[in-house]
């Protein structure tokens, strides 16, 4: 079922802490006083989770305090459409300056952090679409995009003028009627369509060759046995004779899982067994590749839904 949440209020620096945790974004306020009650935005935000598995966010806000964001989340497709205002994106050493009527799309992953600057004193009207990838709520059209679930390089493109005007006039309030819900779903699919329309013509579905699969399975088995090792994408790429980006892409194609998500899962699976065996939390953390016990405890609870201490008390 389509769900929507709308906020119309003044957002303080403290509000961004919860937003950051939810979307894997770190916020900085270079011009703000060290106060959790510093006002940053005032206006309306609407979030939609659609039946197609797409997530659509509208924002029409006044930026009161300059802020910067750094995202390290994961998504097969991320599209930011700027309807009013200005935004400055930095991805690695590339800079993209968005003007009204422009869109920037890419894939999101931990190896491609996205930094965005939001200058104060402007009315900022944006629309953001996220497709996580293989959806738990299959959609006939979106399922056809799975072969393109690759690491997309950032691409800047301009919205068709008629579509730009349509988005500017769209009511971001929660959809109540069937017609409104269909309209929002249709807008989201249009955005995906325009995004893939601007995909380079030479982008094709790449497959994993038998030689590549053999090397990937060797790496997979190594990580399964020794998940605690300090793996880096560079060292693993050298081991399988691939570039770093090709390794991440091919691993996901072969095993339907992000490489570093797999490493994290194997480490935590080993940790769960060690805690059940009676080892201390500190010993378990270091034995599973975590330099800091606090980081281990946070990761363990996020993965299993309970802390290692609680598991230990139940043994």
N, C-alpha and C positions, 0 to 999 in steps of 0.2 A: 504494500500500500504506500502511495506517496505520502511523505510526512514533511512538515515544514515548521520552522521556528523563526519567529520574527522578534527582533529587539529594536526598540526605539528609545534611546537614552544617551546619557553621557558616559563614555567609557574611560575609566581611569587606568593608570599603569598596572594596578593590581588585577584588573580584569584580564589583562593580557597574559598573566601567568597561567590561568586556566585554559585560555585559547591555545597558548603555546604547548601545553601538555597534551591537549586533544589532537593537535595537528602536527606535532613534531616541529615546532617553530620556536626559535629563540628571538626575543625582541630586545632591542637596545634603544635607549632614549638619550641621545648625546647632548641634548639641550635641556633636559628636564632636571629639576632638583631631585635629590635622593628621597623621594616621597612616594608611597604607594597610592596616594590620593591625587596625584598629578593628573589633570584631565588631558586626554589624548585625542579622542574623537567625540563628535556629537552627531547623531543622525540615526539612520535605519540600516539594520543588517537583517537579511532573510536567508535562511539555509533550507535547502530542499534535498531530501533523499528520495530519489525517484524509483519507480518500479523497474526501470531499466538497469539499475545499479549505479547510475550516474549521480553525482552530487553537484548541486548547483548553488552558488552563493551570490546574492545581490548585496551591494553596499552602496549607499548614497549618504555620505558623511562629510562633515566639515573637519578637516585635520587641524587640531588646535596646537599640538606639540609634534615636532618632527620626530619620526621614529624609523627604525630600520629593522628589518626582519631577515632571518637566515633559516631557510627550510632544509631539513635533511630527511624529509619523509619519502615514502615510496608510492609511486603511481605510474601506471602504464601511459597515461595521458593527463597532462595538466595544461589548461588553456586559460589565460588571463585576457579579458577583453576590457579595454579602457574606453569608457563612454564620455567621461569628462574629467579634467585634471591632467596630471602628469605623473609618471612613474619611471624610476630608473632601476633596471635590472642588471645585476652582474652575475655571470656564470663563468667561473674560472677567470680567464683574462678577457672575456668578451663582455661588452657593455651594450645594453639595448635601452634606448630612450623611447618610451611609449607616449604617443600623442593620441588625442581623442579619435576614435574610429580605427584604432590599430589593435592587433591581437598578437600575443606571443604564446607559442605552444612548445611543449617538450615533454620528455619523461622525467620523473623525479626518482632519484635514488641517492643513497648515501655518498656515492662517489662524485656526485654532481650537485653540490650545495648551491642553492639559489638565494642570492642576497638582493633585497629590494629596499630602496630608499623612498620614504613618503614625506615630502616636504610639507611644512606647516603653512597655514594660511590659504589653503585651497579647498574647493569643493571637489571631492573625489567620488566619482560614480563608476563603479566597476562591476563586472560579472566574472566569476571564476567557476570553471567546470573541472571536475576531477573524475576520471575513470580509473578505478583501482586496478583493473585488469580482469582476470577471470572471475566473473561475477557469480555470487551465490544465488542470484535471481536471474537465470538465463534470459536473454532477450534475443529474438531471432536475428536482428541486425547486428547487435553488438557481438554476438558469438562469432560472427564472421570476421571480426577484427582481431581475434586471438592470434592468428598467424602474424599479425603486425605488432605483437606485444614485444617490441624491441626497445633498445635505448635510443630514443629519438633525440637528435641534436636540436637545440633551440632554433625555432623558425619564427620570423617576424612577418606578419602579413596584414593587409588592410581589409576591414569589413566592407562588404558591398553596401553602398550608401543606403539602399532601402532597408536592409537588415539592421544597419546601425540605427536608423530612425525608429524601427520597430522596437528594438531593445530599449531605447531611451524612453519610449512611451509605455513600456510594459509595467504593469502594476506589480510590485514585489510583495504585496500582502499575501498571506497564506491562501492558497487556492481552496475554495469551498465547494464550488460546483464542478460537475464533470467537465464542462467546457473549459473552465479555468485550469483544471489539472491536465487536460489534454494539451492545452496551449503551452504550459510550462514544459511538459514532456517533449513536445514538438520543438520548442526553442532549444532545449538541450541537445536533441538529435541533430538539429540544424548546425549547431556549433561544431559537433563532432564531424559532420559532413564537410563543412568548410575547412576544418583542420586537415582532414585527410585529402581533401582536394588539393591542398598546398603541399602535400607530401611529395618529395622529389620523385620523379618518374622512375628512377632507377632503383628505388627502394623495393626490394622483393623479399619474399619469405625465405629466409635462409634455413637450411636444415643442418643437422649434426651428422657429419660423415662417420663411417665406422671407425676410422682411425682416431677422430676427435673423441668419439664416444668412449673408446678404450682408454684414452688418457684421462678423460673426465671421471670414469669409474675408478681409476687408480687414485685420483685425488679424493674422490668421494669416500673410498674405503680408508684412506689415510686419515682423513678428518674424523671418520667414525671411530677409529681406534685411538687416535691421539688428538682429541678436540681441544686440549689445553694449550697446544703449541701456539706461538705468537705469529699466526698467519697474516701475511700482507698480500694484497692483490698483486703486487709486483712479483713477489717470490712464487706465488701460485701460478701466475701467468707464465713465468719462465719454466716452471715445472711441466706445464702442459703445452709449451711451445705455441702460445697464443698471445695476442695483445691483451691488455687489462680489460678493455671494453668488450673484446670478443669473448674472453673467458666468462665475464658476467652474463653476457647474452646467451652463450652456448650452454652454460650451466643451467640457466633458467629454462631454456628450451628442453634440455635433456631430463631435468628432474622436477620441473614445474615449481621451483622454489628459488628464491634469491640466495646467492652464495653465502653471504654473511648471516642471513637468517638461519640457514642450515647449520653453520658453525655454532651460532648462538644456541640453537636447539640441541645440538649434540653436547655442548658443554653443560647445559642445564639438565639434560637427561642423566649425564654422568654424575652431576652434583646431587640430584635427587637420590640416586643409589648410594652415594657416600653418606648423605645425611641419615638415610634409613639404616646404614651399617653402623651408625654411632659416631662418625667423625665430627669434630667440631666445625662450626660454621667458618671460622678463620682458615682452618686446614682445607676444608672443602673449596672455599673460594680460591685459594692459591693453587690448589691441585687442578682446578678447572680453568685456569688461565685468567683469573680476575686479580688485578693488582690491589684493588681496594674492596674490602668486605662490604661496604655500603653499596657500591655499584652492583656487586653480586646479589645482595639481598633484594635490591630494587628489581633487577632483572628476573630473579627467581619468582618473586611475588607477581610480577606482571605476566609471567608465562604460565604459572600454575594456579594463580588466584589465591595463594596463601604463602606466608613467609616460611623460610627454612626453619626458623625458631618454632613456629607452630607445628611443623612436621616433626621436628625433633621431640617436642613435648608429647606428641601422640604415639611415638615409638614405644 
